[in-house]
Amino acid sequence: MPKEKRFIKTYSQSASAIEVWVDKQTGVNYLYHSAGYSGGLTVLLDKEGKPVITPITSE
């Protein structure tokens, strides 16, 4: 039985390898950026410094 994927990609900007990923269990949004052989991942924050949360819907 295949395990369900926890993260989904919601945005991609291919010119600069920027992606936004959402954790389907918590709704927390993450920004991923890669360049060459390196990359980085960080939580997306709103203007108040709190994590950006996407509402979770049951499928």
PQR file of N, CA, C, O and H, with PARSE charges and radii, in Angstrom:
ATOM      1  N   MET A   1       0.843  -1.176   0.000 -0.4000 1.5000
ATOM      2  CA  MET A   1       0.000   0.000   0.000 -0.0000 2.0000
ATOM      3  C   MET A   1       0.892   1.245   0.000  0.5500 1.7000
ATOM      4  O   MET A   1       1.679   1.427   0.929 -0.5500 1.4000
ATOM      5  N   PRO A   2       0.787   2.110  -1.026 -0.5600 1.5000
ATOM      6  CA  PRO A   2       1.633   3.309  -1.085  0.2800 2.0000
ATOM      7  C   PRO A   2       1.241   4.318  -0.006  0.5500 1.7000
ATOM      8  O   PRO A   2       0.062   4.524   0.278 -0.5500 1.4000
ATOM      9  N   LYS A   3       2.252   4.934   0.579 -0.4000 1.5000
ATOM     10  CA  LYS A   3       2.028   5.931   1.623 -0.0000 2.0000
ATOM     11  C   LYS A   3       1.630   7.255   0.965  0.5500 1.7000
ATOM     12  O   LYS A   3       2.205   7.648  -0.050 -0.5500 1.4000
ATOM     13  H   LYS A   3       3.210   4.766   0.348  0.4000 1.0000
ATOM     14  N   GLU A   4       0.649   7.931   1.546 -0.4000 1.5000
ATOM     15  CA  GLU A   4       0.188   9.210   1.010 -0.0000 2.0000
ATOM     16  C   GLU A   4       1.268  10.274   1.190  0.5500 1.7000
ATOM     17  O   GLU A   4       1.942  10.314   2.219 -0.5500 1.4000
ATOM     18  H   GLU A   4       0.182   7.611   2.370  0.4000 1.0000
ATOM     19  N   LYS A   5       1.429  11.126   0.192 -0.4000 1.5000
ATOM     20  CA  LYS A   5       2.429  12.199   0.261 -0.0000 2.0000
ATOM     21  C   LYS A   5       1.974  13.280   1.231  0.5500 1.7000
ATOM     22  O   LYS A   5       0.815  13.695   1.227 -0.5500 1.4000
ATOM     23  H   LYS A   5       0.882  11.093  -0.645  0.4000 1.0000
ATOM     24  N   ARG A   6       2.919  13.731   2.070 -0.4000 1.5000
ATOM     25  CA  ARG A   6       2.600  14.733   3.090 -0.0000 2.0000
ATOM     26  C   ARG A   6       2.652  16.150   2.536  0.5500 1.7000
ATOM     27  O   ARG A   6       1.896  17.006   2.995 -0.5500 1.4000
ATOM     28  H   ARG A   6       3.860  13.395   2.073  0.4000 1.0000
ATOM     29  N   PHE A   7       3.512  16.424   1.571 -0.4000 1.5000
ATOM     30  CA  PHE A   7       3.689  17.771   1.046 -0.0000 2.0000
ATOM     31  C   PHE A   7       3.174  17.871  -0.384  0.5500 1.7000
ATOM     32  O   PHE A   7       3.304  16.931  -1.169 -0.5500 1.4000
ATOM     33  H   PHE A   7       4.126  15.728   1.198  0.4000 1.0000
ATOM     34  N   ILE A   8       2.583  19.031  -0.718 -0.4000 1.5000
ATOM     35  CA  ILE A   8       2.155  19.283  -2.092 -0.0000 2.0000
ATOM     36  C   ILE A   8       2.760  20.608  -2.552  0.5500 1.7000
ATOM     37  O   ILE A   8       2.857  21.566  -1.784 -0.5500 1.4000
ATOM     38  H   ILE A   8       2.477  19.794  -0.081  0.4000 1.0000
ATOM     39  N   LYS A   9       3.164  20.640  -3.817 -0.4000 1.5000
ATOM     40  CA  LYS A   9       3.724  21.866  -4.393 -0.0000 2.0000
ATOM     41  C   LYS A   9       2.564  22.721  -4.887  0.5500 1.7000
ATOM     42  O   LYS A   9       1.759  22.268  -5.701 -0.5500 1.4000
ATOM     43  H   LYS A   9       3.086  19.862  -4.441  0.4000 1.0000
ATOM     44  N   THR A  10       2.476  23.966  -4.393 -0.4000 1.5000
ATOM     45  CA  THR A  10       1.376  24.844  -4.762 -0.0000 2.0000
ATOM     46  C   THR A  10       1.805  25.984  -5.684  0.5500 1.7000
ATOM     47  O   THR A  10       0.956  26.664  -6.260 -0.5500 1.4000
ATOM     48  H   THR A  10       3.129  24.333  -3.731  0.4000 1.0000
ATOM     49  N   TYR A  11       3.118  26.199  -5.829 -0.4000 1.5000
ATOM     50  CA  TYR A  11       3.606  27.285  -6.682 -0.0000 2.0000
ATOM     51  C   TYR A  11       4.997  26.935  -7.181  0.5500 1.7000
ATOM     52  O   TYR A  11       5.802  26.355  -6.453 -0.5500 1.4000
ATOM     53  H   TYR A  11       3.807  25.647  -5.361  0.4000 1.0000
ATOM     54  N   SER A  12       5.271  27.292  -8.425 -0.4000 1.5000
ATOM     55  CA  SER A  12       6.591  27.067  -8.990 -0.0000 2.0000
ATOM     56  C   SER A  12       6.942  28.213  -9.928  0.5500 1.7000
ATOM     57  O   SER A  12       6.144  28.592 -10.786 -0.5500 1.4000
ATOM     58  H   SER A  12       4.616  27.764  -9.016  0.4000 1.0000
ATOM     59  N   GLN A  13       8.134  28.760  -9.762 -0.4000 1.5000
ATOM     60  CA  GLN A  13       8.642  29.813 -10.626 -0.0000 2.0000
ATOM     61  C   GLN A  13       9.942  29.286 -11.209  0.5500 1.7000
ATOM     62  O   GLN A  13      11.008  29.443 -10.613 -0.5500 1.4000
ATOM     63  H   GLN A  13       8.783  28.452  -9.065  0.4000 1.0000
ATOM     64  N   SER A  14       9.853  28.666 -12.366 -0.4000 1.5000
ATOM     65  CA  SER A  14      10.989  27.922 -12.919 -0.0000 2.0000
ATOM     66  C   SER A  14      12.197  28.779 -13.278  0.5500 1.7000
ATOM     67  O   SER A  14      13.326  28.288 -13.254 -0.5500 1.4000
ATOM     68  H   SER A  14       8.988  28.539 -12.850  0.4000 1.0000
ATOM     69  N   ALA A  15      11.988  30.025 -13.604 -0.4000 1.5000
ATOM     70  CA  ALA A  15      13.116  30.868 -14.014 -0.0000 2.0000
ATOM     71  C   ALA A  15      14.164  30.994 -12.904  0.5500 1.7000
ATOM     72  O   ALA A  15      15.359  31.081 -13.187 -0.5500 1.4000
ATOM     73  H   ALA A  15      11.072  30.424 -13.624  0.4000 1.0000
ATOM     74  N   SER A  16      13.727  31.002 -11.661 -0.4000 1.5000
ATOM     75  CA  SER A  16      14.680  31.133 -10.552 -0.0000 2.0000
ATOM     76  C   SER A  16      14.584  29.976  -9.561  0.5500 1.7000
ATOM     77  O   SER A  16      15.088  30.086  -8.443 -0.5500 1.4000
ATOM     78  H   SER A  16      12.756  30.931 -11.430  0.4000 1.0000
ATOM     79  N   ALA A  17      13.952  28.878  -9.945 -0.4000 1.5000
ATOM     80  CA  ALA A  17      13.850  27.662  -9.116 -0.0000 2.0000
ATOM     81  C   ALA A  17      13.285  27.946  -7.729  0.5500 1.7000
ATOM     82  O   ALA A  17      13.851  27.524  -6.721 -0.5500 1.4000
ATOM     83  H   ALA A  17      13.542  28.789 -10.853  0.4000 1.0000
ATOM     84  N   ILE A  18      12.170  28.663  -7.686 -0.4000 1.5000
ATOM     85  CA  ILE A  18      11.476  28.956  -6.430 -0.0000 2.0000
ATOM     86  C   ILE A  18      10.182  28.150  -6.405  0.5500 1.7000
ATOM     87  O   ILE A  18       9.439  28.117  -7.386 -0.5500 1.4000
ATOM     88  H   ILE A  18      11.710  29.006  -8.505  0.4000 1.0000
ATOM     89  N   GLU A  19       9.921  27.497  -5.263 -0.4000 1.5000
ATOM     90  CA  GLU A  19       8.700  26.713  -5.120 -0.0000 2.0000
ATOM     91  C   GLU A  19       8.101  26.954  -3.742  0.5500 1.7000
ATOM     92  O   GLU A  19       8.815  27.251  -2.784 -0.5500 1.4000
ATOM     93  H   GLU A  19      10.524  27.524  -4.467  0.4000 1.0000
ATOM     94  N   VAL A  20       6.777  26.824  -3.654 -0.4000 1.5000
ATOM     95  CA  VAL A  20       6.077  26.866  -2.375 -0.0000 2.0000
ATOM     96  C   VAL A  20       5.455  25.496  -2.164  0.5500 1.7000
ATOM     97  O   VAL A  20       4.751  24.974  -3.028 -0.5500 1.4000
ATOM     98  H   VAL A  20       6.196  26.583  -4.432  0.4000 1.0000
ATOM     99  N   TRP A  21       5.732  24.919  -0.983 -0.4000 1.5000
ATOM    100  CA  TRP A  21       5.221  23.604  -0.610 -0.0000 2.0000
ATOM    101  C   TRP A  21       4.347  23.751   0.618  0.5500 1.7000
ATOM    102  O   TRP A  21       4.645  24.550   1.506 -0.5500 1.4000
ATOM    103  H   TRP A  21       6.303  25.344  -0.280  0.4000 1.0000
ATOM    104  N   VAL A  22       3.257  22.975   0.673 -0.4000 1.5000
ATOM    105  CA  VAL A  22       2.338  23.003   1.818 -0.0000 2.0000
ATOM    106  C   VAL A  22       2.326  21.635   2.482  0.5500 1.7000
ATOM    107  O   VAL A  22       2.194  20.606   1.820 -0.5500 1.4000
ATOM    108  H   VAL A  22       3.015  22.326  -0.048  0.4000 1.0000
ATOM    109  N   ASP A  23       2.467  21.643   3.799 -0.4000 1.5000
ATOM    110  CA  ASP A  23       2.364  20.428   4.609 -0.0000 2.0000
ATOM    111  C   ASP A  23       0.872  20.125   4.753  0.5500 1.7000
ATOM    112  O   ASP A  23       0.139  20.921   5.342 -0.5500 1.4000
ATOM    113  H   ASP A  23       2.575  22.479   4.337  0.4000 1.0000
ATOM    114  N   LYS A  24       0.415  18.997   4.229 -0.4000 1.5000
ATOM    115  CA  LYS A  24      -1.007  18.668   4.248 -0.0000 2.0000
ATOM    116  C   LYS A  24      -1.524  18.333   5.641  0.5500 1.7000
ATOM    117  O   LYS A  24      -2.737  18.341   5.852 -0.5500 1.4000
ATOM    118  H   LYS A  24       1.010  18.351   3.752  0.4000 1.0000
ATOM    119  N   GLN A  25      -0.665  18.043   6.583 -0.4000 1.5000
ATOM    120  CA  GLN A  25      -1.110  17.749   7.952 -0.0000 2.0000
ATOM    121  C   GLN A  25      -1.279  19.011   8.787  0.5500 1.7000
ATOM    122  O   GLN A  25      -2.185  19.082   9.617 -0.5500 1.4000
ATOM    123  H   GLN A  25       0.321  18.036   6.413  0.4000 1.0000
ATOM    124  N   THR A  26      -0.422  20.008   8.581 -0.4000 1.5000
ATOM    125  CA  THR A  26      -0.459  21.225   9.405 -0.0000 2.0000
ATOM    126  C   THR A  26      -0.930  22.461   8.645  0.5500 1.7000
ATOM    127  O   THR A  26      -1.388  23.422   9.263 -0.5500 1.4000
ATOM    128  H   THR A  26       0.314  19.951   7.907  0.4000 1.0000
ATOM    129  N   GLY A  27      -0.825  22.454   7.313 -0.4000 1.5000
ATOM    130  CA  GLY A  27      -1.178  23.619   6.510 -0.0000 2.0000
ATOM    131  C   GLY A  27      -0.064  24.648   6.403  0.5500 1.7000
ATOM    132  O   GLY A  27      -0.236  25.662   5.728 -0.5500 1.4000
ATOM    133  H   GLY A  27      -0.452  21.673   6.811  0.4000 1.0000
ATOM    134  N   VAL A  28       1.066  24.416   7.047 -0.4000 1.5000
ATOM    135  CA  VAL A  28       2.190  25.360   7.028 -0.0000 2.0000
ATOM    136  C   VAL A  28       2.810  25.399   5.627  0.5500 1.7000
ATOM    137  O   VAL A  28       3.021  24.364   4.996 -0.5500 1.4000
ATOM    138  H   VAL A  28       1.206  23.591   7.596  0.4000 1.0000
ATOM    139  N   ASN A  29       3.099  26.634   5.152 -0.4000 1.5000
ATOM    140  CA  ASN A  29       3.701  26.859   3.838 -0.0000 2.0000
ATOM    141  C   ASN A  29       5.206  27.036   3.971  0.5500 1.7000
ATOM    142  O   ASN A  29       5.686  27.696   4.892 -0.5500 1.4000
ATOM    143  H   ASN A  29       2.927  27.475   5.665  0.4000 1.0000
ATOM    144  N   TYR A  30       5.944  26.440   3.039 -0.4000 1.5000
ATOM    145  CA  TYR A  30       7.404  26.523   3.023 -0.0000 2.0000
ATOM    146  C   TYR A  30       7.869  27.043   1.671  0.5500 1.7000
ATOM    147  O   TYR A  30       7.294  26.704   0.637 -0.5500 1.4000
ATOM    148  H   TYR A  30       5.553  25.904   2.291  0.4000 1.0000
ATOM    149  N   LEU A  31       8.911  27.867   1.683 -0.4000 1.5000
ATOM    150  CA  LEU A  31       9.535  28.366   0.462 -0.0000 2.0000
ATOM    151  C   LEU A  31      10.812  27.576   0.229  0.5500 1.7000
ATOM    152  O   LEU A  31      11.657  27.459   1.117 -0.5500 1.4000
ATOM    153  H   LEU A  31       9.378  28.142   2.523  0.4000 1.0000
ATOM    154  N   TYR A  32      10.944  27.031  -0.988 -0.4000 1.5000
ATOM    155  CA  TYR A  32      12.146  26.291  -1.362 -0.0000 2.0000
ATOM    156  C   TYR A  32      12.803  27.012  -2.529  0.5500 1.7000
ATOM    157  O   TYR A  32      12.129  27.392  -3.487 -0.5500 1.4000
ATOM    158  H   TYR A  32      10.258  27.126  -1.710  0.4000 1.0000
ATOM    159  N   HIS A  33      14.111  27.199  -2.453 -0.4000 1.5000
ATOM    160  CA  HIS A  33      14.871  27.829  -3.534 -0.0000 2.0000
ATOM    161  C   HIS A  33      16.111  26.992  -3.792  0.5500 1.7000
ATOM    162  O   HIS A  33      16.814  26.603  -2.860 -0.5500 1.4000
ATOM    163  H   HIS A  33      14.659  26.889  -1.675  0.4000 1.0000
ATOM    164  N   SER A  34      16.374  26.718  -5.058 -0.4000 1.5000
ATOM    165  CA  SER A  34      17.594  25.977  -5.390 -0.0000 2.0000
ATOM    166  C   SER A  34      18.366  26.729  -6.464  0.5500 1.7000
ATOM    167  O   SER A  34      17.798  27.427  -7.304 -0.5500 1.4000
ATOM    168  H   SER A  34      15.803  27.033  -5.816  0.4000 1.0000
ATOM    169  N   ALA A  35      19.674  26.560  -6.404 -0.4000 1.5000
ATOM    170  CA  ALA A  35      20.570  27.182  -7.380 -0.0000 2.0000
ATOM    171  C   ALA A  35      21.798  26.292  -7.500  0.5500 1.7000
ATOM    172  O   ALA A  35      22.539  26.115  -6.533 -0.5500 1.4000
ATOM    173  H   ALA A  35      20.135  25.993  -5.722  0.4000 1.0000
ATOM    174  N   GLY A  36      22.011  25.735  -8.678 -0.4000 1.5000
ATOM    175  CA  GLY A  36      23.155  24.854  -8.869 -0.0000 2.0000
ATOM    176  C   GLY A  36      23.034  23.617  -8.018  0.5500 1.7000
ATOM    177  O   GLY A  36      22.034  22.904  -8.091 -0.5500 1.4000
ATOM    178  H   GLY A  36      21.409  25.879  -9.463  0.4000 1.0000
ATOM    179  N   TYR A  37      24.050  23.351  -7.203 -0.4000 1.5000
ATOM    180  CA  TYR A  37      24.056  22.176  -6.340 -0.0000 2.0000
ATOM    181  C   TYR A  37      23.571  22.469  -4.921  0.5500 1.7000
ATOM    182  O   TYR A  37      23.690  21.615  -4.043 -0.5500 1.4000
ATOM    183  H   TYR A  37      24.863  23.931  -7.143  0.4000 1.0000
ATOM    184  N   SER A  38      23.028  23.661  -4.687 -0.4000 1.5000
ATOM    185  CA  SER A  38      22.581  23.999  -3.337 -0.0000 2.0000
ATOM    186  C   SER A  38      21.100  24.364  -3.337  0.5500 1.7000
ATOM    187  O   SER A  38      20.510  24.617  -4.387 -0.5500 1.4000
ATOM    188  H   SER A  38      22.931  24.354  -5.401  0.4000 1.0000
ATOM    189  N   GLY A  39      20.520  24.386  -2.162 -0.4000 1.5000
ATOM    190  CA  GLY A  39      19.121  24.749  -2.024 -0.0000 2.0000
ATOM    191  C   GLY A  39      18.822  25.088  -0.582  0.5500 1.7000
ATOM    192  O   GLY A  39      19.613  24.807   0.318 -0.5500 1.4000
ATOM    193  H   GLY A  39      21.000  24.179  -1.309  0.4000 1.0000
ATOM    194  N   GLY A  40      17.663  25.697  -0.376 -0.4000 1.5000
ATOM    195  CA  GLY A  40      17.270  26.051   0.977 -0.0000 2.0000
ATOM    196  C   GLY A  40      15.772  25.988   1.141  0.5500 1.7000
ATOM    197  O   GLY A  40      15.023  26.165   0.181 -0.5500 1.4000
ATOM    198  H   GLY A  40      17.020  25.925  -1.108  0.4000 1.0000
ATOM    199  N   LEU A  41      15.336  25.736   2.363 -0.4000 1.5000
ATOM    200  CA  LEU A  41      13.928  25.616   2.696 -0.0000 2.0000
ATOM    201  C   LEU A  41      13.669  26.436   3.945  0.5500 1.7000
ATOM    202  O   LEU A  41      14.432  26.361   4.908 -0.5500 1.4000
ATOM    203  H   LEU A  41      15.945  25.592   3.143  0.4000 1.0000
ATOM    204  N   THR A  42      12.592  27.224   3.939 -0.4000 1.5000
ATOM    205  CA  THR A  42      12.244  28.021   5.107 -0.0000 2.0000
ATOM    206  C   THR A  42      10.738  28.172   5.190  0.5500 1.7000
ATOM    207  O   THR A  42      10.039  28.077   4.181 -0.5500 1.4000
ATOM    208  H   THR A  42      11.972  27.285   3.157  0.4000 1.0000
ATOM    209  N   VAL A  43      10.244  28.405   6.385 -0.4000 1.5000
ATOM    210  CA  VAL A  43       8.816  28.645   6.590 -0.0000 2.0000
ATOM    211  C   VAL A  43       8.471  30.016   6.026  0.5500 1.7000
ATOM    212  O   VAL A  43       9.212  30.977   6.231 -0.5500 1.4000
ATOM    213  H   VAL A  43      10.812  28.482   7.205  0.4000 1.0000
ATOM    214  N   LEU A  44       7.343  30.111   5.313 -0.4000 1.5000
ATOM    215  CA  LEU A  44       6.861  31.409   4.842 -0.0000 2.0000
ATOM    216  C   LEU A  44       6.188  32.128   6.005  0.5500 1.7000
ATOM    217  O   LEU A  44       5.386  31.531   6.722 -0.5500 1.4000
ATOM    218  H   LEU A  44       6.741  29.330   5.146  0.4000 1.0000
ATOM    219  N   LEU A  45       6.508  33.402   6.197 -0.4000 1.5000
ATOM    220  CA  LEU A  45       5.946  34.189   7.288 -0.0000 2.0000
ATOM    221  C   LEU A  45       5.081  35.320   6.752  0.5500 1.7000
ATOM    222  O   LEU A  45       5.356  35.876   5.689 -0.5500 1.4000
ATOM    223  H   LEU A  45       7.160  33.888   5.614  0.4000 1.0000
ATOM    224  N   ASP A  46       4.023  35.659   7.504 -0.4000 1.5000
ATOM    225  CA  ASP A  46       3.193  36.796   7.121 -0.0000 2.0000
ATOM    226  C   ASP A  46       3.823  38.084   7.660  0.5500 1.7000
ATOM    227  O   ASP A  46       4.916  38.049   8.226 -0.5500 1.4000
ATOM    228  H   ASP A  46       3.799  35.208   8.368  0.4000 1.0000
ATOM    229  N   LYS A  47       3.148  39.205   7.487 -0.4000 1.5000
ATOM    230  CA  LYS A  47       3.734  40.489   7.891 -0.0000 2.0000
ATOM    231  C   LYS A  47       3.894  40.627   9.405  0.5500 1.7000
ATOM    232  O   LYS A  47       4.632  41.496   9.870 -0.5500 1.4000
ATOM    233  H   LYS A  47       2.261  39.233   7.027  0.4000 1.0000
ATOM    234  N   GLU A  48       3.211  39.780  10.177 -0.4000 1.5000
ATOM    235  CA  GLU A  48       3.345  39.807  11.631 -0.0000 2.0000
ATOM    236  C   GLU A  48       4.379  38.809  12.141  0.5500 1.7000
ATOM    237  O   GLU A  48       4.591  38.691  13.347 -0.5500 1.4000
ATOM    238  H   GLU A  48       2.612  39.075   9.799  0.4000 1.0000
ATOM    239  N   GLY A  49       5.024  38.090  11.216 -0.4000 1.5000
ATOM    240  CA  GLY A  49       6.044  37.125  11.600 -0.0000 2.0000
ATOM    241  C   GLY A  49       5.512  35.753  11.965  0.5500 1.7000
ATOM    242  O   GLY A  49       6.242  34.928  12.515 -0.5500 1.4000
ATOM    243  H   GLY A  49       4.852  38.186  10.236  0.4000 1.0000
ATOM    244  N   LYS A  50       4.235  35.499  11.664 -0.4000 1.5000
ATOM    245  CA  LYS A  50       3.617  34.202  11.957 -0.0000 2.0000
ATOM    246  C   LYS A  50       3.647  33.345  10.683  0.5500 1.7000
ATOM    247  O   LYS A  50       3.615  33.880   9.574 -0.5500 1.4000
ATOM    248  H   LYS A  50       3.641  36.169  11.218  0.4000 1.0000
ATOM    249  N   PRO A  51       3.709  32.024  10.842 -0.5600 1.5000
ATOM    250  CA  PRO A  51       3.718  31.157   9.652  0.2800 2.0000
ATOM    251  C   PRO A  51       2.455  31.304   8.816  0.5500 1.7000
ATOM    252  O   PRO A  51       1.356  31.462   9.348 -0.5500 1.4000
ATOM    253  N   VAL A  52       2.627  31.251   7.505 -0.4000 1.5000
ATOM    254  CA  VAL A  52       1.482  31.268   6.595 -0.0000 2.0000
ATOM    255  C   VAL A  52       0.862  29.883   6.637  0.5500 1.7000
ATOM    256  O   VAL A  52       1.545  28.883   6.417 -0.5500 1.4000
ATOM    257  H   VAL A  52       3.520  31.123   7.072  0.4000 1.0000
ATOM    258  N   ILE A  53      -0.447  29.826   6.921 -0.4000 1.5000
ATOM    259  CA  ILE A  53      -1.159  28.567   7.061 -0.0000 2.0000
ATOM    260  C   ILE A  53      -2.240  28.497   5.970  0.5500 1.7000
ATOM    261  O   ILE A  53      -3.032  29.425   5.811 -0.5500 1.4000
ATOM    262  H   ILE A  53      -1.002  30.639   7.099  0.4000 1.0000
ATOM    263  N   THR A  54      -2.261  27.402   5.234 -0.4000 1.5000
ATOM    264  CA  THR A  54      -3.312  27.137   4.253 -0.0000 2.0000
ATOM    265  C   THR A  54      -4.339  26.238   4.931  0.5500 1.7000
ATOM    266  O   THR A  54      -3.973  25.210   5.501 -0.5500 1.4000
ATOM    267  H   THR A  54      -1.618  26.648   5.363  0.4000 1.0000
ATOM    268  N   PRO A  55      -5.632  26.610   4.878 -0.5600 1.5000
ATOM    269  CA  PRO A  55      -6.646  25.747   5.498  0.2800 2.0000
ATOM    270  C   PRO A  55      -6.615  24.341   4.903  0.5500 1.7000
ATOM    271  O   PRO A  55      -6.494  24.174   3.690 -0.5500 1.4000
ATOM    272  N   ILE A  56      -6.725  23.335   5.764 -0.4000 1.5000
ATOM    273  CA  ILE A  56      -6.703  21.941   5.359 -0.0000 2.0000
ATOM    274  C   ILE A  56      -8.137  21.504   5.047  0.5500 1.7000
ATOM    275  O   ILE A  56      -9.051  21.728   5.841 -0.5500 1.4000
ATOM    276  H   ILE A  56      -6.824  23.470   6.750  0.4000 1.0000
ATOM    277  N   THR A  57      -8.319  20.881   3.887 -0.4000 1.5000
ATOM    278  CA  THR A  57      -9.641  20.367   3.518 -0.0000 2.0000
ATOM    279  C   THR A  57      -9.564  18.858   3.398  0.5500 1.7000
ATOM    280  O   THR A  57      -8.567  18.316   2.920 -0.5500 1.4000
ATOM    281  H   THR A  57      -7.576  20.699   3.242  0.4000 1.0000
ATOM    282  N   SER A  58     -10.598  18.189   3.824 -0.4000 1.5000
ATOM    283  CA  SER A  58     -10.646  16.720   3.703 -0.0000 2.0000
ATOM    284  C   SER A  58     -10.993  16.362   2.278  0.5500 1.7000
ATOM    285  O   SER A  58     -11.887  16.954   1.674 -0.5500 1.4000
ATOM    286  H   SER A  58     -11.408  18.629   4.212  0.4000 1.0000
ATOM    287  N   GLU A  59     -10.280  15.392   1.747 -0.4000 1.5000
ATOM    288  CA  GLU A  59     -10.519  14.973   0.365 -0.0000 2.0000
ATOM    289  C   GLU A  59     -11.356  13.738   0.319  0.5500 1.7000
ATOM    290  O   GLU A  59     -11.660  13.238  -0.764 -0.5500 1.4000
ATOM    291  H   GLU A  59      -9.553  14.911   2.237  0.4000 1.0000
TER
END
